[in-house]
């Protein structure tokens, strides 16, 4: 990488107390987190004001979410107290791009990060911590702040934890969501191996966007 490219990259993705190779690795690892790689917490472009829609009127139903609007939780209670399904359109997992990110190595070896990610629909601010928890194993805790204006308070903030195991031929990820929107069991995914070539390809992609 030329000095000019390095300066351009550092202008939007600055790092502190990290060598360029370390920075590239952690940026690439962040790109494989669930929220960046395939978030399910995303505005439906066909119904951008869905948070403002109200539940169908019913004398015998109570919507679980405190904001009493639709759609977030997937169930209501009938007059007999039996849980009933509420139809809800599912939004396909959506990739986000890193817009800017700051990385900093802490004295204990953990990596702090904060920055913006976005797609054509909405933007999110994220911050958190990357921690090595074993040989080629990492935990990433991400706090997410959604910036889309047409959201209820209960939709705007949540936390995600990703555990990674980096193997020679693949990357294994387990994800857990913690929020006030809906309960989800941990999910698992098999991703490409985080090779030096893949890291270089990712960083080159960031540079191409910055050069436009």
C-alpha positions as CSV (number, residue, x, y, z in Angstrom):
1,X,0.0,0.0,0.0
2,X,1.4,3.4,-1.0
3,X,1.8,6.2,1.5
4,X,-1.0,8.1,-0.2
5,X,-3.4,5.2,0.2
6,X,-2.4,4.7,3.8
7,X,-3.1,8.4,4.6
8,X,-6.4,8.1,2.7
9,X,-7.5,5.0,4.7
10,X,-6.4,6.6,8.0
11,X,-8.5,9.7,7.3
12,X,-11.7,7.6,7.6
13,X,-10.5,4.6,9.5
14,X,-8.0,5.9,12.0
15,X,-6.3,3.5,14.4
16,X,-4.3,4.1,17.5
17,X,-1.5,1.9,18.8
18,X,-2.1,-0.6,16.0
19,X,0.2,-1.6,13.1
20,X,-1.4,-1.4,9.7
21,X,-1.7,-5.2,9.5
22,X,-3.4,-5.3,12.8
23,X,-5.8,-2.6,11.8
24,X,-6.7,-4.4,8.6
25,X,-7.3,-7.6,10.5
26,X,-9.7,-6.0,13.0
27,X,-11.5,-4.0,10.3
28,X,-12.0,-7.2,8.4
29,X,-13.2,-9.1,11.5
30,X,-15.7,-6.3,12.2
31,X,-17.0,-6.7,8.7
32,X,-17.9,-10.3,9.5
33,X,-20.1,-9.4,12.5
34,X,-23.8,-10.1,12.1
35,X,-24.8,-6.4,12.2
36,X,-22.4,-5.5,9.3
37,X,-22.5,-8.7,7.3
38,X,-26.2,-9.6,7.4
39,X,-28.3,-7.5,9.9
40,X,-31.9,-8.5,10.5
41,X,-32.5,-5.2,12.2
42,X,-33.2,-3.1,9.2
43,X,-36.0,-0.9,7.9
44,X,-38.3,-2.5,5.3
45,X,-38.0,-0.3,2.2
46,X,-41.5,-1.2,1.2
47,X,-42.9,-0.1,4.5
48,X,-40.5,2.6,5.8
49,X,-43.1,4.0,8.3
50,X,-44.0,0.6,9.7
51,X,-43.2,1.7,13.3
52,X,-46.0,4.2,13.1
53,X,-48.6,1.7,12.1
54,X,-51.0,0.7,14.9
55,X,-52.4,-2.7,15.8
56,X,-55.8,-3.7,14.5
57,X,-58.5,-2.7,17.0
58,X,-59.4,-5.5,19.4
59,X,-61.1,-5.5,22.8
60,X,-59.5,-8.8,23.8
61,X,-55.9,-8.4,22.8
62,X,-52.9,-6.8,24.4
63,X,-49.8,-6.0,22.3
64,X,-46.7,-7.0,24.2
65,X,-44.5,-4.0,23.2
66,X,-45.0,-1.0,25.5
67,X,-45.3,1.4,22.6
68,X,-48.4,-0.3,21.3
69,X,-47.5,-0.2,17.7
70,X,-46.9,-2.7,14.8
71,X,-45.0,-4.7,13.9
72,X,-42.3,-5.7,16.3
73,X,-43.2,-8.6,18.6
74,X,-44.6,-11.6,16.9
75,X,-47.4,-12.4,19.3
76,X,-50.4,-11.1,21.3
77,X,-52.5,-12.6,24.1
78,X,-56.1,-13.5,23.6
79,X,-58.8,-13.0,26.2
80,X,-58.1,-16.5,27.5
81,X,-54.4,-15.7,27.9
82,X,-53.4,-17.9,25.1
83,X,-50.5,-16.7,23.0
84,X,-51.5,-16.2,19.4
85,X,-49.5,-15.5,16.3
86,X,-49.5,-12.1,14.7
87,X,-48.6,-12.1,11.0
88,X,-45.5,-10.0,10.3
89,X,-43.5,-9.5,7.1
90,X,-39.9,-10.6,7.4
91,X,-37.2,-8.4,6.1
92,X,-34.3,-10.2,4.4
93,X,-30.9,-9.9,6.2
94,X,-29.1,-6.9,4.8
95,X,-25.4,-6.1,4.5
96,X,-24.1,-2.8,5.8
97,X,-21.0,-1.0,4.7
98,X,-18.5,0.7,7.0
99,X,-18.6,4.4,6.5
100,X,-16.0,5.3,9.1
101,X,-14.4,3.5,12.1
102,X,-11.9,4.3,14.8
103,X,-9.9,1.5,16.3
104,X,-7.8,1.8,19.5
105,X,-5.7,-0.8,21.3
106,X,-6.2,-0.7,25.0
107,X,-3.6,-1.5,27.7
108,X,-5.1,-4.9,28.4
109,X,-4.9,-5.9,24.7
110,X,-8.6,-5.4,23.9
111,X,-9.6,-3.3,20.9
112,X,-12.1,-0.5,21.2
113,X,-14.0,0.6,18.2
114,X,-16.7,3.2,17.2
115,X,-18.0,4.4,13.9
116,X,-20.8,4.5,11.4
117,X,-22.2,1.8,9.1
118,X,-25.0,2.2,6.6
119,X,-26.9,1.0,3.5
120,X,-29.2,2.7,1.1
121,X,-32.0,2.8,3.7
122,X,-30.6,3.6,7.1
123,X,-27.5,4.4,9.1
124,X,-26.3,3.1,12.4
125,X,-23.7,4.2,14.9
126,X,-21.8,1.3,16.6
127,X,-19.3,1.0,19.3
128,X,-17.8,-1.8,21.3
129,X,-15.0,-4.0,22.2
130,X,-13.0,-6.8,20.5
131,X,-11.4,-9.3,22.8
132,X,-9.3,-12.4,22.1
133,X,-10.7,-15.3,24.2
134,X,-8.6,-18.2,22.9
135,X,-6.3,-19.3,20.2
136,X,-7.8,-17.9,17.1
137,X,-11.0,-17.1,19.0
138,X,-12.5,-13.6,19.4
139,X,-15.5,-12.1,21.1
140,X,-17.0,-8.8,19.8
141,X,-19.5,-6.9,21.8
142,X,-21.3,-4.3,19.7
143,X,-23.6,-1.5,20.9
144,X,-25.9,-0.4,18.1
145,X,-27.7,3.0,17.8
146,X,-30.1,3.2,14.8
147,X,-30.3,6.7,13.4
148,X,-33.4,6.2,11.2
149,X,-35.8,8.9,12.3
150,X,-39.1,6.9,12.0
151,X,-38.3,4.4,14.8
152,X,-39.7,4.0,18.2
153,X,-37.4,4.3,21.2
154,X,-37.5,0.5,21.8
155,X,-36.1,-0.1,18.3
156,X,-33.2,2.4,18.4
157,X,-30.7,0.7,20.7
158,X,-29.5,-2.8,21.3
159,X,-26.4,-4.9,21.9
160,X,-25.0,-7.8,19.9
161,X,-22.3,-10.4,20.8
162,X,-20.4,-12.3,18.2
163,X,-18.1,-15.2,19.0
164,X,-15.6,-16.1,16.2
165,X,-13.5,-19.1,15.7
166,X,-11.0,-18.6,12.9
167,X,-10.1,-21.8,11.1
168,X,-7.9,-22.4,8.1
169,X,-10.7,-23.0,5.7
170,X,-13.6,-21.1,7.2
171,X,-14.8,-18.7,9.9
172,X,-17.4,-19.8,12.4
173,X,-19.6,-17.2,14.0
174,X,-22.2,-17.5,16.9
175,X,-24.4,-14.4,17.4
176,X,-26.6,-13.3,20.3
177,X,-28.9,-10.3,20.3
178,X,-29.9,-8.4,23.4
179,X,-32.7,-5.9,22.9
180,X,-36.2,-4.8,23.8
181,X,-37.7,-5.8,20.4
182,X,-37.8,-9.5,20.2
183,X,-36.3,-12.7,21.7
184,X,-34.0,-14.7,19.4
185,X,-32.1,-17.9,20.0
186,X,-28.3,-17.7,19.3
187,X,-27.6,-18.1,15.6
188,X,-24.7,-19.7,13.9
189,X,-23.1,-19.0,10.5
190,X,-20.2,-20.3,8.5
191,X,-18.2,-17.6,6.7
192,X,-15.2,-17.4,4.5
193,X,-11.8,-18.0,6.1
194,X,-10.3,-14.7,7.2
195,X,-7.1,-15.1,5.2
196,X,-4.6,-12.3,4.5
197,X,-5.9,-12.2,0.9
198,X,-9.4,-11.6,2.1
199,X,-8.2,-8.9,4.5
200,X,-6.4,-7.2,1.6
201,X,-9.4,-7.5,-0.6
202,X,-11.6,-5.9,2.0
203,X,-9.2,-3.0,2.7
204,X,-8.8,-2.4,-1.1
205,X,-12.6,-2.2,-1.3
206,X,-12.7,0.5,1.4
207,X,-10.0,2.4,-0.5
208,X,-11.9,2.2,-3.8
209,X,-15.0,3.7,-2.2
210,X,-12.9,6.5,-0.6
211,X,-11.3,7.3,-4.0
212,X,-14.6,7.9,-5.8
